[in-house]
Amino acid sequence: MNKELREFRRLERVCLEQAALSTMDLARSGLLKVADDCRMAAEAIEAQAPRRSFASAVQALKLALTATRASNRH
């Protein structure tokens, strides 16, 4: 996931740089749209990261509580 995030950010940056250099309106517009799509994809990846870490933390807590209950029974 981190690799995908870096790649989308890199593509966004390249598209923005190329758009700034472009002399044709159609090319500039297309590059800006692609840069925007890359930005949205990167933001979507970033938004998923906290949920995954939170879900992992909840799962670890459940396992810890289950282990504690099991050890208390013996």
mmCIF file of the N, C-alpha and C atoms, coordinates in Angstrom:
data_MODEL
# 
_entry.id   MODEL 
# 
loop_
_atom_site.group_PDB 
_atom_site.id 
_atom_site.type_symbol 
_atom_site.label_atom_id 
_atom_site.label_alt_id 
_atom_site.label_comp_id 
_atom_site.label_asym_id 
_atom_site.label_entity_id 
_atom_site.label_seq_id 
_atom_site.pdbx_PDB_ins_code 
_atom_site.Cartn_x 
_atom_site.Cartn_y 
_atom_site.Cartn_z 
_atom_site.occupancy 
_atom_site.B_iso_or_equiv 
_atom_site.pdbx_formal_charge 
_atom_site.auth_seq_id 
_atom_site.auth_comp_id 
_atom_site.auth_asym_id 
_atom_site.auth_atom_id 
_atom_site.pdbx_PDB_model_num 
ATOM 1   N N  . MET A 1 1  ? 0.824  -1.188  0.000   1.00 0.00 ? 1  MET A N  1 
ATOM 2   C CA . MET A 1 1  ? 0.000  0.000   0.000   1.00 0.00 ? 1  MET A CA 1 
ATOM 3   C C  . MET A 1 1  ? 0.873  1.259   0.000   1.00 0.00 ? 1  MET A C  1 
ATOM 4   N N  . ASN A 1 2  ? 1.922  1.263   0.791   1.00 0.00 ? 2  ASN A N  1 
ATOM 5   C CA . ASN A 1 2  ? 2.791  2.421   0.856   1.00 0.00 ? 2  ASN A CA 1 
ATOM 6   C C  . ASN A 1 2  ? 3.445  2.681   -0.500  1.00 0.00 ? 2  ASN A C  1 
ATOM 7   N N  . LYS A 1 3  ? 3.780  1.604   -1.201  1.00 0.00 ? 3  LYS A N  1 
ATOM 8   C CA . LYS A 1 3  ? 4.381  1.729   -2.528  1.00 0.00 ? 3  LYS A CA 1 
ATOM 9   C C  . LYS A 1 3  ? 3.388  2.367   -3.499  1.00 0.00 ? 3  LYS A C  1 
ATOM 10  N N  . GLU A 1 4  ? 2.136  1.935   -3.437  1.00 0.00 ? 4  GLU A N  1 
ATOM 11  C CA . GLU A 1 4  ? 1.096  2.516   -4.291  1.00 0.00 ? 4  GLU A CA 1 
ATOM 12  C C  . GLU A 1 4  ? 0.905  3.998   -3.982  1.00 0.00 ? 4  GLU A C  1 
ATOM 13  N N  . LEU A 1 5  ? 0.894  4.332   -2.724  1.00 0.00 ? 5  LEU A N  1 
ATOM 14  C CA . LEU A 1 5  ? 0.722  5.723   -2.312  1.00 0.00 ? 5  LEU A CA 1 
ATOM 15  C C  . LEU A 1 5  ? 1.846  6.593   -2.870  1.00 0.00 ? 5  LEU A C  1 
ATOM 16  N N  . ARG A 1 6  ? 3.075  6.135   -2.714  1.00 0.00 ? 6  ARG A N  1 
ATOM 17  C CA . ARG A 1 6  ? 4.218  6.893   -3.245  1.00 0.00 ? 6  ARG A CA 1 
ATOM 18  C C  . ARG A 1 6  ? 4.126  7.046   -4.761  1.00 0.00 ? 6  ARG A C  1 
ATOM 19  N N  . GLU A 1 7  ? 3.709  5.981   -5.445  1.00 0.00 ? 7  GLU A N  1 
ATOM 20  C CA . GLU A 1 7  ? 3.619  6.037   -6.902  1.00 0.00 ? 7  GLU A CA 1 
ATOM 21  C C  . GLU A 1 7  ? 2.539  7.024   -7.355  1.00 0.00 ? 7  GLU A C  1 
ATOM 22  N N  . PHE A 1 8  ? 1.388  7.028   -6.711  1.00 0.00 ? 8  PHE A N  1 
ATOM 23  C CA . PHE A 1 8  ? 0.343  7.988   -7.074  1.00 0.00 ? 8  PHE A CA 1 
ATOM 24  C C  . PHE A 1 8  ? 0.804  9.421   -6.805  1.00 0.00 ? 8  PHE A C  1 
ATOM 25  N N  . ARG A 1 9  ? 1.493  9.632   -5.696  1.00 0.00 ? 9  ARG A N  1 
ATOM 26  C CA . ARG A 1 9  ? 2.003  10.980  -5.394  1.00 0.00 ? 9  ARG A CA 1 
ATOM 27  C C  . ARG A 1 9  ? 3.058  11.402  -6.424  1.00 0.00 ? 9  ARG A C  1 
ATOM 28  N N  . ARG A 1 10 ? 3.909  10.458  -6.839  1.00 0.00 ? 10 ARG A N  1 
ATOM 29  C CA . ARG A 1 10 ? 4.929  10.760  -7.846  1.00 0.00 ? 10 ARG A CA 1 
ATOM 30  C C  . ARG A 1 10 ? 4.277  11.113  -9.174  1.00 0.00 ? 10 ARG A C  1 
ATOM 31  N N  . LEU A 1 11 ? 3.279  10.309  -9.587  1.00 0.00 ? 11 LEU A N  1 
ATOM 32  C CA . LEU A 1 11 ? 2.581  10.585  -10.841 1.00 0.00 ? 11 LEU A CA 1 
ATOM 33  C C  . LEU A 1 11 ? 1.858  11.929  -10.797 1.00 0.00 ? 11 LEU A C  1 
ATOM 34  N N  . GLU A 1 12 ? 1.277  12.242  -9.658  1.00 0.00 ? 12 GLU A N  1 
ATOM 35  C CA . GLU A 1 12 ? 0.618  13.537  -9.501  1.00 0.00 ? 12 GLU A CA 1 
ATOM 36  C C  . GLU A 1 12 ? 1.611  14.678  -9.711  1.00 0.00 ? 12 GLU A C  1 
ATOM 37  N N  . ARG A 1 13 ? 2.770  14.551  -9.063  1.00 0.00 ? 13 ARG A N  1 
ATOM 38  C CA . ARG A 1 13 ? 3.796  15.583  -9.174  1.00 0.00 ? 13 ARG A CA 1 
ATOM 39  C C  . ARG A 1 13 ? 4.301  15.731  -10.613 1.00 0.00 ? 13 ARG A C  1 
ATOM 40  N N  . VAL A 1 14 ? 4.536  14.602  -11.297 1.00 0.00 ? 14 VAL A N  1 
ATOM 41  C CA . VAL A 1 14 ? 5.010  14.640  -12.680 1.00 0.00 ? 14 VAL A CA 1 
ATOM 42  C C  . VAL A 1 14 ? 3.972  15.295  -13.585 1.00 0.00 ? 14 VAL A C  1 
ATOM 43  N N  . CYS A 1 15 ? 2.716  14.944  -13.413 1.00 0.00 ? 15 CYS A N  1 
ATOM 44  C CA . CYS A 1 15 ? 1.653  15.531  -14.234 1.00 0.00 ? 15 CYS A CA 1 
ATOM 45  C C  . CYS A 1 15 ? 1.543  17.033  -14.009 1.00 0.00 ? 15 CYS A C  1 
ATOM 46  N N  . LEU A 1 16 ? 1.651  17.458  -12.758 1.00 0.00 ? 16 LEU A N  1 
ATOM 47  C CA . LEU A 1 16 ? 1.596  18.892  -12.459 1.00 0.00 ? 16 LEU A CA 1 
ATOM 48  C C  . LEU A 1 16 ? 2.783  19.634  -13.081 1.00 0.00 ? 16 LEU A C  1 
ATOM 49  N N  . GLU A 1 17 ? 3.966  19.015  -13.013 1.00 0.00 ? 17 GLU A N  1 
ATOM 50  C CA . GLU A 1 17 ? 5.144  19.636  -13.615 1.00 0.00 ? 17 GLU A CA 1 
ATOM 51  C C  . GLU A 1 17 ? 4.992  19.748  -15.129 1.00 0.00 ? 17 GLU A C  1 
ATOM 52  N N  . GLN A 1 18 ? 4.510  18.679  -15.746 1.00 0.00 ? 18 GLN A N  1 
ATOM 53  C CA . GLN A 1 18 ? 4.341  18.684  -17.198 1.00 0.00 ? 18 GLN A CA 1 
ATOM 54  C C  . GLN A 1 18 ? 3.241  19.665  -17.628 1.00 0.00 ? 18 GLN A C  1 
ATOM 55  N N  . ALA A 1 19 ? 2.196  19.755  -16.830 1.00 0.00 ? 19 ALA A N  1 
ATOM 56  C CA . ALA A 1 19 ? 1.119  20.701  -17.138 1.00 0.00 ? 19 ALA A CA 1 
ATOM 57  C C  . ALA A 1 19 ? 1.639  22.137  -17.101 1.00 0.00 ? 19 ALA A C  1 
ATOM 58  N N  . ALA A 1 20 ? 2.516  22.410  -16.149 1.00 0.00 ? 20 ALA A N  1 
ATOM 59  C CA . ALA A 1 20 ? 3.084  23.755  -16.039 1.00 0.00 ? 20 ALA A CA 1 
ATOM 60  C C  . ALA A 1 20 ? 3.944  24.088  -17.257 1.00 0.00 ? 20 ALA A C  1 
ATOM 61  N N  . LEU A 1 21 ? 4.547  23.079  -17.853 1.00 0.00 ? 21 LEU A N  1 
ATOM 62  C CA . LEU A 1 21 ? 5.410  23.291  -19.017 1.00 0.00 ? 21 LEU A CA 1 
ATOM 63  C C  . LEU A 1 21 ? 4.656  23.261  -20.342 1.00 0.00 ? 21 LEU A C  1 
ATOM 64  N N  . SER A 1 22 ? 3.441  22.742  -20.313 1.00 0.00 ? 22 SER A N  1 
ATOM 65  C CA . SER A 1 22 ? 2.685  22.555  -21.549 1.00 0.00 ? 22 SER A CA 1 
ATOM 66  C C  . SER A 1 22 ? 2.248  23.881  -22.171 1.00 0.00 ? 22 SER A C  1 
ATOM 67  N N  . THR A 1 23 ? 2.355  23.941  -23.490 1.00 0.00 ? 23 THR A N  1 
ATOM 68  C CA . THR A 1 23 ? 1.926  25.146  -24.215 1.00 0.00 ? 23 THR A CA 1 
ATOM 69  C C  . THR A 1 23 ? 0.552  24.964  -24.836 1.00 0.00 ? 23 THR A C  1 
ATOM 70  N N  . MET A 1 24 ? 0.049  23.739  -24.822 1.00 0.00 ? 24 MET A N  1 
ATOM 71  C CA . MET A 1 24 ? -1.268 23.473  -25.420 1.00 0.00 ? 24 MET A CA 1 
ATOM 72  C C  . MET A 1 24 ? -2.317 23.322  -24.312 1.00 0.00 ? 24 MET A C  1 
ATOM 73  N N  . ASP A 1 25 ? -3.428 24.020  -24.475 1.00 0.00 ? 25 ASP A N  1 
ATOM 74  C CA . ASP A 1 25 ? -4.493 23.990  -23.455 1.00 0.00 ? 25 ASP A CA 1 
ATOM 75  C C  . ASP A 1 25 ? -5.050 22.592  -23.243 1.00 0.00 ? 25 ASP A C  1 
ATOM 76  N N  . LEU A 1 26 ? -5.263 21.849  -24.326 1.00 0.00 ? 26 LEU A N  1 
ATOM 77  C CA . LEU A 1 26 ? -5.839 20.509  -24.209 1.00 0.00 ? 26 LEU A CA 1 
ATOM 78  C C  . LEU A 1 26 ? -4.903 19.580  -23.436 1.00 0.00 ? 26 LEU A C  1 
ATOM 79  N N  . ALA A 1 27 ? -3.617 19.633  -23.732 1.00 0.00 ? 27 ALA A N  1 
ATOM 80  C CA . ALA A 1 27 ? -2.641 18.805  -23.022 1.00 0.00 ? 27 ALA A CA 1 
ATOM 81  C C  . ALA A 1 27 ? -2.584 19.199  -21.551 1.00 0.00 ? 27 ALA A C  1 
ATOM 82  N N  . ARG A 1 28 ? -2.552 20.498  -21.279 1.00 0.00 ? 28 ARG A N  1 
ATOM 83  C CA . ARG A 1 28 ? -2.506 20.996  -19.894 1.00 0.00 ? 28 ARG A CA 1 
ATOM 84  C C  . ARG A 1 28 ? -3.728 20.529  -19.121 1.00 0.00 ? 28 ARG A C  1 
ATOM 85  N N  . SER A 1 29 ? -4.895 20.665  -19.750 1.00 0.00 ? 29 SER A N  1 
ATOM 86  C CA . SER A 1 29 ? -6.140 20.249  -19.099 1.00 0.00 ? 29 SER A CA 1 
ATOM 87  C C  . SER A 1 29 ? -6.132 18.746  -18.789 1.00 0.00 ? 29 SER A C  1 
ATOM 88  N N  . GLY A 1 30 ? -5.683 17.945  -19.744 1.00 0.00 ? 30 GLY A N  1 
ATOM 89  C CA . GLY A 1 30 ? -5.620 16.493  -19.532 1.00 0.00 ? 30 GLY A CA 1 
ATOM 90  C C  . GLY A 1 30 ? -4.658 16.122  -18.424 1.00 0.00 ? 30 GLY A C  1 
ATOM 91  N N  . LEU A 1 31 ? -3.502 16.741  -18.416 1.00 0.00 ? 31 LEU A N  1 
ATOM 92  C CA . LEU A 1 31 ? -2.513 16.467  -17.368 1.00 0.00 ? 31 LEU A CA 1 
ATOM 93  C C  . LEU A 1 31 ? -3.028 16.870  -15.990 1.00 0.00 ? 31 LEU A C  1 
ATOM 94  N N  . LEU A 1 32 ? -3.723 17.987  -15.919 1.00 0.00 ? 32 LEU A N  1 
ATOM 95  C CA . LEU A 1 32 ? -4.286 18.414  -14.629 1.00 0.00 ? 32 LEU A CA 1 
ATOM 96  C C  . LEU A 1 32 ? -5.371 17.456  -14.150 1.00 0.00 ? 32 LEU A C  1 
ATOM 97  N N  . LYS A 1 33 ? -6.151 16.916  -15.084 1.00 0.00 ? 33 LYS A N  1 
ATOM 98  C CA . LYS A 1 33 ? -7.176 15.933  -14.694 1.00 0.00 ? 33 LYS A CA 1 
ATOM 99  C C  . LYS A 1 33 ? -6.536 14.655  -14.180 1.00 0.00 ? 33 LYS A C  1 
ATOM 100 N N  . VAL A 1 34 ? -5.475 14.201  -14.850 1.00 0.00 ? 34 VAL A N  1 
ATOM 101 C CA . VAL A 1 34 ? -4.780 12.995  -14.395 1.00 0.00 ? 34 VAL A CA 1 
ATOM 102 C C  . VAL A 1 34 ? -4.138 13.247  -13.030 1.00 0.00 ? 34 VAL A C  1 
ATOM 103 N N  . ALA A 1 35 ? -3.545 14.416  -12.843 1.00 0.00 ? 35 ALA A N  1 
ATOM 104 C CA . ALA A 1 35 ? -2.955 14.762  -11.545 1.00 0.00 ? 35 ALA A CA 1 
ATOM 105 C C  . ALA A 1 35 ? -4.018 14.752  -10.452 1.00 0.00 ? 35 ALA A C  1 
ATOM 106 N N  . ASP A 1 36 ? -5.193 15.259  -10.764 1.00 0.00 ? 36 ASP A N  1 
ATOM 107 C CA . ASP A 1 36 ? -6.290 15.269  -9.796  1.00 0.00 ? 36 ASP A CA 1 
ATOM 108 C C  . ASP A 1 36 ? -6.729 13.849  -9.460  1.00 0.00 ? 36 ASP A C  1 
ATOM 109 N N  . ASP A 1 37 ? -6.811 12.986  -10.476 1.00 0.00 ? 37 ASP A N  1 
ATOM 110 C CA . ASP A 1 37 ? -7.175 11.583  -10.236 1.00 0.00 ? 37 ASP A CA 1 
ATOM 111 C C  . ASP A 1 37 ? -6.132 10.894  -9.366  1.00 0.00 ? 37 ASP A C  1 
ATOM 112 N N  . CYS A 1 38 ? -4.861 11.159  -9.623  1.00 0.00 ? 38 CYS A N  1 
ATOM 113 C CA . CYS A 1 38 ? -3.791 10.575  -8.818  1.00 0.00 ? 38 CYS A CA 1 
ATOM 114 C C  . CYS A 1 38 ? -3.879 11.061  -7.375  1.00 0.00 ? 38 CYS A C  1 
ATOM 115 N N  . ARG A 1 39 ? -4.177 12.350  -7.201  1.00 0.00 ? 39 ARG A N  1 
ATOM 116 C CA . ARG A 1 39 ? -4.326 12.909  -5.854  1.00 0.00 ? 39 ARG A CA 1 
ATOM 117 C C  . ARG A 1 39 ? -5.474 12.231  -5.107  1.00 0.00 ? 39 ARG A C  1 
ATOM 118 N N  . MET A 1 40 ? -6.600 12.052  -5.803  1.00 0.00 ? 40 MET A N  1 
ATOM 119 C CA . MET A 1 40 ? -7.751 11.412  -5.159  1.00 0.00 ? 40 MET A CA 1 
ATOM 120 C C  . MET A 1 40 ? -7.447 9.962   -4.800  1.00 0.00 ? 40 MET A C  1 
ATOM 121 N N  . ALA A 1 41 ? -6.724 9.261   -5.675  1.00 0.00 ? 41 ALA A N  1 
ATOM 122 C CA . ALA A 1 41 ? -6.357 7.867   -5.381  1.00 0.00 ? 41 ALA A CA 1 
ATOM 123 C C  . ALA A 1 41 ? -5.432 7.811   -4.170  1.00 0.00 ? 41 ALA A C  1 
ATOM 124 N N  . ALA A 1 42 ? -4.466 8.722   -4.097  1.00 0.00 ? 42 ALA A N  1 
ATOM 125 C CA . ALA A 1 42 ? -3.551 8.759   -2.954  1.00 0.00 ? 42 ALA A CA 1 
ATOM 126 C C  . ALA A 1 42 ? -4.303 9.076   -1.665  1.00 0.00 ? 42 ALA A C  1 
ATOM 127 N N  . GLU A 1 43 ? -5.233 10.013  -1.729  1.00 0.00 ? 43 GLU A N  1 
ATOM 128 C CA . GLU A 1 43 ? -6.019 10.356  -0.540  1.00 0.00 ? 43 GLU A CA 1 
ATOM 129 C C  . GLU A 1 43 ? -6.885 9.183   -0.090  1.00 0.00 ? 43 GLU A C  1 
ATOM 130 N N  . ALA A 1 44 ? -7.406 8.418   -1.047  1.00 0.00 ? 44 ALA A N  1 
ATOM 131 C CA . ALA A 1 44 ? -8.211 7.245   -0.696  1.00 0.00 ? 44 ALA A CA 1 
ATOM 132 C C  . ALA A 1 44 ? -7.351 6.198   0.008   1.00 0.00 ? 44 ALA A C  1 
ATOM 133 N N  . ILE A 1 45 ? -6.128 6.019   -0.458  1.00 0.00 ? 45 ILE A N  1 
ATOM 134 C CA . ILE A 1 45 ? -5.212 5.074   0.185   1.00 0.00 ? 45 ILE A CA 1 
ATOM 135 C C  . ILE A 1 45 ? -4.881 5.556   1.592   1.00 0.00 ? 45 ILE A C  1 
ATOM 136 N N  . GLU A 1 46 ? -4.617 6.847   1.739   1.00 0.00 ? 46 GLU A N  1 
ATOM 137 C CA . GLU A 1 46 ? -4.308 7.402   3.053   1.00 0.00 ? 46 GLU A CA 1 
ATOM 138 C C  . GLU A 1 46 ? -5.490 7.266   4.007   1.00 0.00 ? 46 GLU A C  1 
ATOM 139 N N  . ALA A 1 47 ? -6.691 7.399   3.493   1.00 0.00 ? 47 ALA A N  1 
ATOM 140 C CA . ALA A 1 47 ? -7.884 7.297   4.344   1.00 0.00 ? 47 ALA A CA 1 
ATOM 141 C C  . ALA A 1 47 ? -8.093 5.871   4.836   1.00 0.00 ? 47 ALA A C  1 
ATOM 142 N N  . GLN A 1 48 ? -7.645 4.893   4.069   1.00 0.00 ? 48 GLN A N  1 
ATOM 143 C CA . GLN A 1 48 ? -7.806 3.493   4.472   1.00 0.00 ? 48 GLN A CA 1 
ATOM 144 C C  . GLN A 1 48 ? -6.817 3.094   5.553   1.00 0.00 ? 48 GLN A C  1 
ATOM 145 N N  . ALA A 1 49 ? -5.665 3.700   5.592   1.00 0.00 ? 49 ALA A N  1 
ATOM 146 C CA . ALA A 1 49 ? -4.603 3.308   6.514   1.00 0.00 ? 49 ALA A CA 1 
ATOM 147 C C  . ALA A 1 49 ? -5.033 3.373   7.982   1.00 0.00 ? 49 ALA A C  1 
ATOM 148 N N  . PRO A 1 50 ? -5.641 4.463   8.458   1.00 0.00 ? 50 PRO A N  1 
ATOM 149 C CA . PRO A 1 50 ? -6.030 4.496   9.879   1.00 0.00 ? 50 PRO A CA 1 
ATOM 150 C C  . PRO A 1 50 ? -7.053 3.421   10.238  1.00 0.00 ? 50 PRO A C  1 
ATOM 151 N N  . ARG A 1 51 ? -7.964 3.125   9.333   1.00 0.00 ? 51 ARG A N  1 
ATOM 152 C CA . ARG A 1 51 ? -8.964 2.106   9.620   1.00 0.00 ? 51 ARG A CA 1 
ATOM 153 C C  . ARG A 1 51 ? -8.306 0.750   9.792   1.00 0.00 ? 51 ARG A C  1 
ATOM 154 N N  . ARG A 1 52 ? -7.342 0.460   8.948   1.00 0.00 ? 52 ARG A N  1 
ATOM 155 C CA . ARG A 1 52 ? -6.664 -0.832  9.048   1.00 0.00 ? 52 ARG A CA 1 
ATOM 156 C C  . ARG A 1 52 ? -5.894 -0.944  10.346  1.00 0.00 ? 52 ARG A C  1 
ATOM 157 N N  . SER A 1 53 ? -5.188 0.113   10.731  1.00 0.00 ? 53 SER A N  1 
ATOM 158 C CA . SER A 1 53 ? -4.418 0.047   11.969  1.00 0.00 ? 53 SER A CA 1 
ATOM 159 C C  . SER A 1 53 ? -5.354 -0.017  13.169  1.00 0.00 ? 53 SER A C  1 
ATOM 160 N N  . PHE A 1 54 ? -6.480 0.682   13.106  1.00 0.00 ? 54 PHE A N  1 
ATOM 161 C CA . PHE A 1 54 ? -7.449 0.625   14.195  1.00 0.00 ? 54 PHE A CA 1 
ATOM 162 C C  . PHE A 1 54 ? -8.041 -0.775  14.295  1.00 0.00 ? 54 PHE A C  1 
ATOM 163 N N  . ALA A 1 55 ? -8.384 -1.361  13.153  1.00 0.00 ? 55 ALA A N  1 
ATOM 164 C CA . ALA A 1 55 ? -8.940 -2.716  13.151  1.00 0.00 ? 55 ALA A CA 1 
ATOM 165 C C  . ALA A 1 55 ? -7.925 -3.712  13.699  1.00 0.00 ? 55 ALA A C  1 
ATOM 166 N N  . SER A 1 56 ? -6.662 -3.527  13.362  1.00 0.00 ? 56 SER A N  1 
ATOM 167 C CA . SER A 1 56 ? -5.611 -4.403  13.886  1.00 0.00 ? 56 SER A CA 1 
ATOM 168 C C  . SER A 1 56 ? -5.488 -4.256  15.395  1.00 0.00 ? 56 SER A C  1 
ATOM 169 N N  . ALA A 1 57 ? -5.590 -3.037  15.878  1.00 0.00 ? 57 ALA A N  1 
ATOM 170 C CA . ALA A 1 57 ? -5.502 -2.792  17.319  1.00 0.00 ? 57 ALA A CA 1 
ATOM 171 C C  . ALA A 1 57 ? -6.677 -3.438  18.046  1.00 0.00 ? 57 ALA A C  1 
ATOM 172 N N  . VAL A 1 58 ? -7.864 -3.329  17.489  1.00 0.00 ? 58 VAL A N  1 
ATOM 173 C CA . VAL A 1 58 ? -9.046 -3.952  18.093  1.00 0.00 ? 58 VAL A CA 1 
ATOM 174 C C  . VAL A 1 58 ? -8.886 -5.464  18.119  1.00 0.00 ? 58 VAL A C  1 
ATOM 175 N N  . GLN A 1 59 ? -8.399 -6.040  17.024  1.00 0.00 ? 59 GLN A N  1 
ATOM 176 C CA . GLN A 1 59 ? -8.193 -7.486  16.957  1.00 0.00 ? 59 GLN A CA 1 
ATOM 177 C C  . GLN A 1 59 ? -7.165 -7.929  17.999  1.00 0.00 ? 59 GLN A C  1 
ATOM 178 N N  . ALA A 1 60 ? -6.083 -7.176  18.141  1.00 0.00 ? 60 ALA A N  1 
ATOM 179 C CA . ALA A 1 60 ? -5.058 -7.513  19.135  1.00 0.00 ? 60 ALA A CA 1 
ATOM 180 C C  . ALA A 1 60 ? -5.624 -7.436  20.546  1.00 0.00 ? 60 ALA A C  1 
ATOM 181 N N  . LEU A 1 61 ? -6.463 -6.442  20.800  1.00 0.00 ? 61 LEU A N  1 
ATOM 182 C CA . LEU A 1 61 ? -7.090 -6.314  22.114  1.00 0.00 ? 61 LEU A CA 1 
ATOM 183 C C  . LEU A 1 61 ? -8.009 -7.500  22.390  1.00 0.00 ? 61 LEU A C  1 
ATOM 184 N N  . LYS A 1 62 ? -8.782 -7.901  21.403  1.00 0.00 ? 62 LYS A N  1 
ATOM 185 C CA . LYS A 1 62 ? -9.663 -9.070  21.560  1.00 0.00 ? 62 LYS A CA 1 
ATOM 186 C C  . LYS A 1 62 ? -8.857 -10.316 21.890  1.00 0.00 ? 62 LYS A C  1 
ATOM 187 N N  . LEU A 1 63 ? -7.751 -10.512 21.165  1.00 0.00 ? 63 LEU A N  1 
ATOM 188 C CA . LEU A 1 63 ? -6.912 -11.686 21.418  1.00 0.00 ? 63 LEU A CA 1 
ATOM 189 C C  . LEU A 1 63 ? -6.312 -11.643 22.818  1.00 0.00 ? 63 LEU A C  1 
ATOM 190 N N  . ALA A 1 64 ? -5.884 -10.456 23.242  1.00 0.00 ? 64 ALA A N  1 
ATOM 191 C CA . ALA A 1 64 ? -5.304 -10.318 24.573  1.00 0.00 ? 64 ALA A CA 1 
ATOM 192 C C  . ALA A 1 64 ? -6.344 -10.614 25.652  1.00 0.00 ? 64 ALA A C  1 
ATOM 193 N N  . LEU A 1 65 ? -7.547 -10.106 25.475  1.00 0.00 ? 65 LEU A N  1 
ATOM 194 C CA . LEU A 1 65 ? -8.611 -10.357 26.456  1.00 0.00 ? 65 LEU A CA 1 
ATOM 195 C C  . LEU A 1 65 ? -8.990 -11.832 26.493  1.00 0.00 ? 65 LEU A C  1 
ATOM 196 N N  . THR A 1 66 ? -9.038 -12.465 25.340  1.00 0.00 ? 66 THR A N  1 
ATOM 197 C CA . THR A 1 66 ? -9.361 -13.888 25.276  1.00 0.00 ? 66 THR A CA 1 
ATOM 198 C C  . THR A 1 66 ? -8.292 -14.704 25.987  1.00 0.00 ? 66 THR A C  1 
ATOM 199 N N  . ALA A 1 67 ? -7.035 -14.362 25.774  1.00 0.00 ? 67 ALA A N  1 
ATOM 200 C CA . ALA A 1 67 ? -5.929 -15.071 26.420  1.00 0.00 ? 67 ALA A CA 1 
ATOM 201 C C  . ALA A 1 67 ? -5.969 -14.866 27.929  1.00 0.00 ? 67 ALA A C  1 
ATOM 202 N N  . THR A 1 68 ? -6.310 -13.658 28.360  1.00 0.00 ? 68 THR A N  1 
ATOM 203 C CA . THR A 1 68 ? -6.381 -13.363 29.804  1.00 0.00 ? 68 THR A CA 1 
ATOM 204 C C  . THR A 1 68 ? -7.499 -14.164 30.451  1.00 0.00 ? 68 THR A C  1 
ATOM 205 N N  . ARG A 1 69 ? -8.640 -14.223 29.793  1.00 0.00 ? 69 ARG A N  1 
ATOM 206 C CA . ARG A 1 69 ? -9.770 -14.988 30.329  1.00 0.00 ? 69 ARG A CA 1 
ATOM 207 C C  . ARG A 1 69 ? -9.438 -16.463 30.417  1.00 0.00 ? 69 ARG A C  1 
ATOM 208 N N  . ALA A 1 70 ? -8.780 -16.987 29.412  1.00 0.00 ? 70 ALA A N  1 
ATOM 209 C CA . ALA A 1 70 ? -8.418 -18.396 29.393  1.00 0.00 ? 70 ALA A CA 1 
ATOM 210 C C  . ALA A 1 70 ? -7.425 -18.720 30.503  1.00 0.00 ? 70 ALA A C  1 
ATOM 211 N N  . SER A 1 71 ? -6.458 -17.839 30.754  1.00 0.00 ? 71 SER A N  1 
ATOM 212 C CA . SER A 1 71 ? -5.463 -18.088 31.796  1.00 0.00 ? 71 SER A CA 1 
ATOM 213 C C  . SER A 1 71 ? -6.082 -17.950 33.182  1.00 0.00 ? 71 SER A C  1 
ATOM 214 N N  . ASN A 1 72 ? -7.107 -17.122 33.339  1.00 0.00 ? 72 ASN A N  1 
ATOM 215 C CA . ASN A 1 72 ? -7.765 -16.955 34.622  1.00 0.00 ? 72 ASN A CA 1 
ATOM 216 C C  . ASN A 1 72 ? -8.617 -18.169 34.985  1.00 0.00 ? 72 ASN A C  1 
ATOM 217 N N  . ARG A 1 73 ? -9.056 -18.935 34.010  1.00 0.00 ? 73 ARG A N  1 
ATOM 218 C CA . ARG A 1 73 ? -9.894 -20.105 34.255  1.00 0.00 ? 73 ARG A CA 1 
ATOM 219 C C  . ARG A 1 73 ? -9.066 -21.265 34.793  1.00 0.00 ? 73 ARG A C  1 
ATOM 220 N N  . HIS A 1 74 ? -7.787 -21.290 34.542  1.00 0.00 ? 74 HIS A N  1 
ATOM 221 C CA . HIS A 1 74 ? -6.944 -22.432 34.938  1.00 0.00 ? 74 HIS A CA 1 
ATOM 222 C C  . HIS A 1 74 ? -6.332 -22.246 36.275  1.00 0.00 ? 74 HIS A C  1 
# 
